[in-house]
Amino acid sequence: AVAFVSLTHPRARIKFNLLSFPLQEELRALAELIGPYGMKFLSENLMWHITSQVTEIKKMVIENMDVLVQMKNNFDKPEEMANLKRRLTGGENILKRMTIIGVILSFRAMTQDCLKDILDKHCPYMMRSVESLRDFVSPEADIQVTLNVFELASAAGLTCNIDPALVAAIGSMQTDNTSMDEEYKLSCLLLVYIAVSLPTMALDPNSLYNREHGGHNNNIHCLATAINQLAAAMFTIQNKNIEQQLKEFLLMASSTLLQLGQNVERVESKNRESVYLLLHMIVEESPFLSQDMLESCFPYVLLRNAYREVYKSFVITLG
């Protein structure tokens, strides 16, 4: 599966087909040329693009704060939620910005994998030591020590449960004008915003899950990466329990998507099954969530039927 797929604008004269380029080989060559320091510089540039998106997202959360607070308190009341959704603005925009963040983080993950491959080739013994150190530390013990170790591991191309570069980037956005409690409230409401906006994706014809690419045609599968990593970074800075916050998000997202399932108008929820798969992807990519948590709030039979629905539409031809 690829991290993201090519998009073609209706007015575009030239179609750039990402899948026709050997991106992994190119990135390995880049990692070989510029080394860990160069890749760290590339990562910092990518983080700048993410923080610019987060800035706009925070503005949207603040604009809809009153409605989001009410949604957070009434998510289990369908009639009340239906009325509140009419007052909520920018749902599609928030998901598009989160998808952009997810695409950037997915690309960064590819660069990290390629850096790891290069370092594994040049200094395998050092890499095994760094891996062991990363696996040994625990965020529950001392978060600052953990972040220092994760920074070392990340510089070697290893994946960490909490992205130290993202933590540093989000942390640099903090100002004296906002307290940590206010930032925490914004982070919680952002997850509410995303959860209640997910059903709008079913209306987009490009939300169809593409079995060949292992993702959705409009890259919304990258939301899984964005939600997990952004939540982990924000709640680490705010010294809050990441697992608890993501469990609350999962519960609210499940509730809103189950309400989508009650819609009998198939035209209105054309890609409902493809959007259901997002929940499974979010849990699969998360080091803080489990399948048991998902099954406790979203029926497994719906996920099974969703996979069956999207896979049966994929025609297999034998040459």
C-alpha positions, 0 to 999 in steps of 0.5 A: 500500500502507498501512503498517498495517491495522485490527485488530478485537478479538473482543470489541470492540463498535465496529470502527475502520476505519483505512482509511476515514480520510484519514490522509495529508491529516490528517497534512499538516494537522497538519504545517502547523499545528505545524511541524517543532518540533511534529513533532519533539516528536511523534517524541520521544513515539513514541520513548518508546513504542518504548523501553518495548517495547525494555526488555521485549524485552531482559528476554526476551532475558536470560531465554532467553540460554543457549538463544539462544547455543546456537541462534546456534552450531547454526542449521545443525543441524535436529535440534539446533534442534528440541530448542532450540526446545522450550526457547525461551519467548516467541517469539510475544511477541517478535514481537508487541512487534517488530510494535508497534515496526514499526507505530509506526515506520511511522506515524512514517514517514508523519508524516515524509513529510507534513512533507517535503511541507509543507516542499517546498511552502514552502521547496523550495530549502532542501530540495534543499540538505538532501537533497544534504547527506544524500546526500553524507555516509557513515557509514563516514567519521565516524559522529558527523558523519553522525548530525548531518547525518541529524538535520538531514535528519530534522527536514526530514522526509527518510528516512535510512539510520540514524534519528537519533531512534531512535539517541538514544532507544536510546542514552539507555537505556544504563546504567553497569551494562552494558558495550558488549560486553554490549549488543552481545551482547544485540543479536545475540541479539535478532536470533537470537530474532526469526529463530528465532521467525518460523516461529510466524507461519505458525500464526496465521490472521491472518498471511495476506498481503492483496494489497489492502492490500499487507501481512499482516492482523496487521501483521507486514509492519511487522516489516521496518521494525522489524528494519532500523531497530532493528538499524541504531540498536543497532549504530550505538551499539555501533560495529559493522558493520550490514550484517554483522549483518543478513546473519547475521540473514538467513542464520539467518531463511532457515534456520529458514523453509526448515525450515518448508518441509520440514513436509508438514503443510499445516494446521500451516503454513497461512500459510507462503507469506505468512511467506516474503514477510517475508524479501523485505520485510526485504531490500526495505526495508533499505539494507544488504541486497540481493536477491543476498544473499537469493538466496544463502541462500533460493531465489528459486523459493520466493519466486516460488511464495509470491507466486503462491500469495498472489496467486491467492487474491485474487479480482479483480472488474470492476464 
